[in-house]
Amino acid sequence: MTQLFAPWTTTRSRTVRRAHFWIPGERVSLGDKTYQRGPMYVEWEAPEQVTRQWPIVLMHGGGFQGTEWFDTPDGRPGWAQRLVEAGYAVLVVDRPGHGRSPYHVDVMGTMGPPFSYEGGRHIYFAGDDPRHTQWPFASDEESAIDEFIAGYGPLPADLEASETMDADRTAELLDRIGPAILITHSASGPDGWLIADRRPHLVKAIAAIEPMGPPFAEIPNIGPMRWGPTAAPLSFEPPAASPDDLRNATPGTYALPALDDLPILIVTAEASEFAAASPPTAAFLNACGASAELMDLADHDVRGNGHGLIYEMNSDDALVPVLEWLRLRTEAAREDVVL
């Protein structure tokens, strides 16, 4: 007999405000018809009283969707709810072509490869590293694996075009809502640098959770990071004529003025092989005039995590030092506000 699954019977009630809206894409003409290219779905939630000055925009990783911020694979509240409980208005996006943001090859270009079970196991599950102890279900728990992989889809084959759409739509989101904090994960990490480059006055801080990298890497099944920490071009000063000029330049030759004085945190996990990409990413940004800080969660006694730290068994603990960093970098010398 199938066991009934009724999570609403065990989840405590809470009072929040929530809704959704869309950031539309461009109109494109194909033959005698007009279509929309790359809209972005935005779902927001806020406590009855918002006590934090800046809202937080949560951006999901590669191939996944905004649901990765809502709940963990073992049914606990995710970072989105915890941030609302901490007093923030929270906006969760489905990046263009992911989740509820529709994709069609005729208007958005070729899809990349589908997301495989093997890829999911390699990226997230405990492998040969005995330190990785926080993944929330066993590797042979097939029904749990099925449900986890179900949320994944293909990325656009053109990484530069995908990042450009992400950054353009999120810049429009900030134009609509005003200044905000960005929290990115994995493949959306480069989006954070691109969005700040487009709207430096509207990005108040970036917390990048194991951002995709390192600079100039060829990311398997995703694409090349041609412009250092991004696949899409940034506004370097002086302008970089080509990716090769940027790659071959002495560190410090090029600056990124939009990142000057912007609080940036790059978070890494103890047992994630993807953590190795973060120090060179921070070094590149800092050589361009940024002030990116590295946070190894193990230094805060948050241990046993892999790349999926935002929904592993100690995800609440992993959020604590990030929240403290945000408080120190964005709320210093400020009275609490109620909105």
C-alpha positions in Angstrom: 0.0 0.0 0.0 1.3 3.4 -1.0 2.0 5.6 2.0 0.2 9.0 1.9 2.3 12.1 1.6 0.6 15.1 3.2 3.3 17.5 4.4 0.7 20.2 5.3 -0.3 18.0 8.2 3.1 18.3 9.9 4.3 21.7 8.8 3.7 24.6 11.2 1.5 27.5 10.0 3.0 30.9 9.5 1.8 34.3 8.4 3.5 35.8 5.3 2.8 37.8 2.2 3.6 36.2 -1.1 2.8 36.4 -4.8 4.6 36.2 -8.2 5.2 38.2 -11.3 7.1 38.1 -14.6 10.0 40.0 -16.0 9.1 39.9 -19.7 11.6 39.1 -22.5 12.0 40.7 -25.8 9.5 40.4 -28.6 10.9 38.5 -31.6 9.4 37.9 -35.0 9.4 34.6 -36.8 7.6 34.6 -40.1 4.3 36.4 -39.5 4.1 35.7 -35.8 5.5 37.5 -32.7 6.9 35.6 -29.8 8.6 36.4 -26.4 12.2 35.4 -25.8 13.4 34.5 -22.3 10.9 35.8 -19.8 11.9 35.4 -16.1 9.5 34.1 -13.4 9.8 35.8 -10.0 8.2 34.5 -6.8 8.4 36.7 -3.7 7.6 36.2 0.0 7.9 38.5 2.9 7.1 38.4 6.6 4.2 40.5 8.1 6.8 43.0 9.0 10.0 43.4 7.0 12.7 44.4 9.3 15.7 44.3 6.9 16.4 47.3 4.7 17.2 45.4 1.5 15.3 42.5 -0.1 17.3 39.4 -1.2 17.2 38.0 -4.7 17.9 34.2 -4.7 19.4 32.8 -8.0 19.5 29.1 -8.5 22.3 26.9 -10.0 22.7 25.4 -13.4 19.9 23.4 -14.9 17.8 23.6 -11.7 15.2 26.1 -10.8 14.2 28.4 -7.9 12.7 25.5 -6.0 16.2 24.7 -4.7 15.8 27.6 -2.2 12.3 26.6 -0.9 12.6 23.2 0.7 15.4 20.6 1.2 15.3 17.1 -0.3 14.4 15.7 3.2 11.5 18.1 3.6 12.9 20.9 5.9 12.5 24.6 5.2 15.1 26.0 2.8 17.0 29.2 2.8 14.1 31.2 1.3 11.9 30.6 4.3 14.8 31.1 6.8 15.6 34.5 5.3 11.9 35.5 5.5 12.0 34.4 9.2 15.1 36.6 9.6 13.1 39.6 8.4 13.9 39.9 4.7 11.6 40.2 1.7 12.8 37.4 -0.5 12.5 37.1 -4.3 13.2 33.7 -5.9 13.8 33.6 -9.7 13.6 30.9 -12.3 16.4 32.0 -14.6 15.3 32.4 -18.3 14.8 28.9 -19.8 14.6 27.2 -16.5 11.7 26.0 -14.3 8.7 28.2 -14.9 10.5 30.5 -17.3 9.7 29.0 -20.7 12.2 27.7 -23.2 11.8 27.2 -26.9 14.7 26.6 -29.2 13.2 28.7 -32.0 13.4 31.9 -29.9 16.2 31.1 -27.4 18.6 28.9 -29.3 19.8 25.3 -29.0 19.5 23.4 -25.7 22.5 21.9 -24.1 22.5 18.2 -23.0 19.9 16.9 -20.6 20.9 16.6 -16.9 21.8 13.0 -16.0 21.6 11.0 -12.9 25.3 10.4 -13.1 25.9 14.2 -13.3 23.7 14.7 -10.2 25.6 12.0 -8.3 28.9 13.4 -9.2 28.1 17.0 -8.3 26.2 16.5 -5.1 26.5 13.1 -3.6 29.2 11.9 -1.2 31.9 10.3 -3.2 35.4 9.3 -2.0 35.7 12.2 0.4 34.8 10.8 3.9 34.3 14.4 5.1 31.1 14.7 3.1 28.5 13.6 5.7 25.6 16.0 5.3 23.9 14.9 2.1 20.2 14.3 3.1 19.6 10.9 1.7 21.5 7.7 0.8 22.9 7.2 -2.6 20.9 4.0 -3.1 17.6 5.6 -2.1 16.2 5.5 -5.6 12.8 7.3 -5.0 14.6 10.2 -3.4 17.1 10.4 -6.3 14.2 10.3 -8.8 12.5 13.3 -7.1 15.8 15.2 -6.8 16.7 14.8 -10.5 13.1 15.6 -11.6 13.7 19.3 -11.0 16.6 19.5 -13.5 16.5 20.5 -17.2 19.0 21.4 -19.9 20.8 24.7 -20.0 20.9 26.8 -23.2 23.9 25.6 -25.2 25.2 29.1 -25.6 26.5 30.0 -22.1 27.3 33.6 -23.0 23.8 34.2 -24.3 22.3 32.5 -21.2 24.2 34.6 -18.8 23.3 37.7 -20.8 19.6 37.0 -20.5 20.0 36.2 -16.8 21.8 39.5 -16.1 19.5 41.6 -18.3 16.3 40.3 -16.7 17.6 40.6 -13.2 18.8 44.1 -13.9 15.2 44.9 -15.0 14.0 43.2 -11.8 16.1 45.6 -9.7 14.9 48.5 -11.8 11.4 47.5 -10.6 12.0 46.7 -6.9 15.0 48.9 -6.1 18.2 48.1 -4.4 18.7 44.5 -3.3 21.2 41.8 -2.1 22.0 38.9 -4.5 22.6 35.4 -3.3 23.7 33.1 -6.1 24.6 29.4 -6.2 26.9 27.6 -8.5 26.2 28.4 -12.2 24.4 31.6 -11.3 27.6 32.9 -9.6 28.8 34.7 -12.7 25.4 36.3 -13.0 26.0 38.2 -9.8 29.1 39.9 -11.2 27.2 40.7 -14.5 24.2 42.2 -12.7 26.4 44.4 -10.5 28.2 45.5 -13.6 24.9 46.5 -15.1 23.3 48.1 -12.0 26.1 48.9 -9.5 23.9 51.4 -7.6 21.2 48.7 -7.1 23.3 45.8 -5.9 24.0 46.3 -2.2 25.9 43.0 -1.6 26.6 39.6 -3.3 26.9 36.3 -1.4 28.0 33.8 -4.0 27.6 30.1 -2.8 30.4 28.1 -4.5 30.1 30.2 -7.8 31.0 28.5 -11.1 34.6 28.9 -12.0 37.5 29.2 -12.0 38.2 32.1 -14.4 38.7 31.1 -18.0 37.6 27.5 -17.3 35.8 25.3 -19.7 32.9 24.0 -17.7 31.9 20.4 -18.7 28.4 20.3 -20.4 28.0 24.0 -19.8 30.5 26.1 -21.7 33.6 28.3 -21.6 34.2 31.2 -19.1 35.7 33.3 -21.9 35.7 36.6 -20.0 37.5 35.4 -16.8 34.8 35.0 -14.1 32.0 35.1 -16.7 31.1 33.8 -20.1 29.5 37.1 -21.1 31.6 40.3 -21.3 32.0 42.7 -18.3 32.7 46.4 -18.4 36.5 46.4 -17.8 38.5 49.6 -17.5 40.3 50.0 -19.8 38.0 48.0 -22.1 39.4 44.5 -22.9 39.5 44.1 -26.7 39.2 40.3 -26.5 39.1 37.4 -24.0 42.7 36.5 -25.0 43.9 40.0 -24.1 42.2 39.7 -20.7 43.6 36.2 -20.1 47.2 37.2 -21.0 47.2 40.5 -19.0 49.1 41.0 -15.8 46.8 41.0 -12.8 45.8 44.5 -12.1 45.9 45.6 -15.7 42.1 45.7 -15.9 39.6 47.0 -13.3 35.9 46.4 -12.8 34.7 49.8 -11.4 31.2 48.5 -10.8 32.6 46.1 -8.1 34.6 48.7 -6.3 33.4 49.0 -2.6 30.7 46.3 -3.2 30.5 43.8 -0.4 31.2 40.4 -1.9 31.3 37.0 -0.1 32.3 33.8 -1.7 31.3 30.7 0.4 32.9 27.3 0.1 32.1 23.9 1.7 34.6 21.6 3.4 34.0 18.5 1.2 33.1 20.0 -2.1 35.5 19.5 -5.0 33.9 22.6 -6.6 35.3 24.8 -3.7 38.7 24.9 -5.4 37.3 27.3 -8.0 36.5 30.0 -5.5 39.9 31.2 -4.4 41.0 32.0 -8.0 37.7 33.6 -8.7 38.1 35.9 -5.6 41.7 36.6 -6.6 40.7 37.6 -10.1 37.9 39.9 -8.8 40.2 41.5 -6.3 42.9 42.1 -8.9 40.2 44.1 -10.7 39.6 46.3 -7.7 36.9 44.3 -5.9 37.0 43.3 -2.2 35.8 39.7 -2.3 36.0 37.8 0.9 36.3 34.0 1.1 34.3 32.1 3.7 35.2 28.5 4.3 32.2 27.1 6.3 34.5 24.7 8.1 36.2 27.8 9.7 32.8 28.5 11.3 32.4 24.9 12.5 29.9 24.1 9.7 31.4 20.8 8.5 30.6 17.9 6.2 29.2 19.8 3.3 29.4 19.4 -0.4 28.3 21.6 -3.3 24.6 21.3 -2.3 25.2 22.9 1.1 22.1 25.1 0.8 19.9 22.0 1.2 22.0 19.5 3.1 21.2 18.4 6.6 22.9 21.3 8.3 21.6 23.9 5.8 20.3 26.1 8.7 23.8 26.1 10.3 25.4 27.0 6.9 23.1 30.0 6.6 24.1 31.4 10.1 27.6 32.8 9.1 26.2 34.2 5.8 23.5 36.0 7.7 26.0 37.4 10.1 28.2 38.6 7.2 25.2 40.3 5.6 24.4 42.0 8.9 27.9 43.3 9.3 28.3 44.4 5.7 24.9 45.9 4.9 23.4 47.0 8.3 26.2 48.7 10.1 25.3 51.9 11.9 21.6 51.6 10.9 18.5 51.6 12.9 16.1 48.6 12.2 13.4 49.4 9.8 9.8 48.2 9.5 8.3 48.2 6.1 
